[in-house]
Amino acid sequence: MRTTPNLLLLTGYYRKSQSMGQANVKRIYGDWTLSGLKGWKEVLLQYSIQPIQQFGYTSGKNATDSALIIDAMDLLYLKDKRKK
C-alpha cells in the first residue's frame, strides 16, 4: 500500500478528469488514522478532495471497495432522481 502522495500520478488523474468535464465529487478512501497517510493532507486540500474514513479492522477484506461502490450507486441514484 502506498502511503505517500504520488503528485505526478495525481496530477495526471486530475488533468484527465478535467478533459472529460467538471468533477463535482472528489473523494479518496483510506484509513486516515494511520500515521503514514498524514502526508496526504496538503494534497487533499490543494485538489479539494474529500477524505472518506475506512477503518482497517480486518486485513484482506474489501470494505473500502464496498464503500466506494455504495457511494457510486448513491450518486447515480441522486443523478437519476434530479432528472425526473
N, C-alpha and C positions, 0 to 999 in steps of 0.2 A: 504494500500500500504506500503510495506516495504521500508524504506528509508536508512537503514544502511546495509552494506555488510554482508552477511552470508558467512564467509570464509569457513566453513565446507561444506556447500552445494555447493559453487562454486568450491571448490577443488574436490569434488565428481564428478561434471559435467565434469570438466577438465580431470580428470583421465579416466572417462568413454569414453570421446571423443577420447582420446589418444589410448585407447584399440581398437577403431574402425578404426583408421587410422589417417592421418595428417589433422588437421583443417586448411584450407587455408584462411578461412574467419571467423573472430571472431568479432561479433558486439553485442552491447547491446542498447536497445531503451529506451528512457525516456526523461523527461523534465529536462534537465541538468541545467536550470536556477534556479531550486528550491534549496534552501539552504540545505534542508535535504539530497540531493544527493551528497553533497561535499565530503562525506566520501568515495565515490567510486573511487575517482581519483587515489589514490595509487594502489588500487586493479586492476583497468583497466590497469595501466602501468605495473604492475607485470605480468599480464597474456596477455599483448599485445592485449587488447580488444578495438575495435573502438567504441566510444560512438556515437550514432545517435540521433540527437536532434529531439524531437517531442513535440511541444508546447501544453500545456493543455488548448486550447481555450474553449473547452466545456467539461462538465462532463458527464460521461455515454456514451461517443462516443468511438468507437474503431479505432481511427486514427492510433495509434501505431500498432495495429494488421494489419491494411490495409497496412501500410508501410512495415512491415515485410513480408507480403505475396508478395507484389510487388517486393521487393528486392530478395526474394527467386526465384520468376519466372524469374527475370533478370539473376540470377546466373545459373539457369537451361538452359536458352536460350543461354548464353555465352558458357556454357559447351558443349552444343549440336553443336554450330557453330564451336567450336575448333576441334571436331571430324571429321568434313567434310573436 
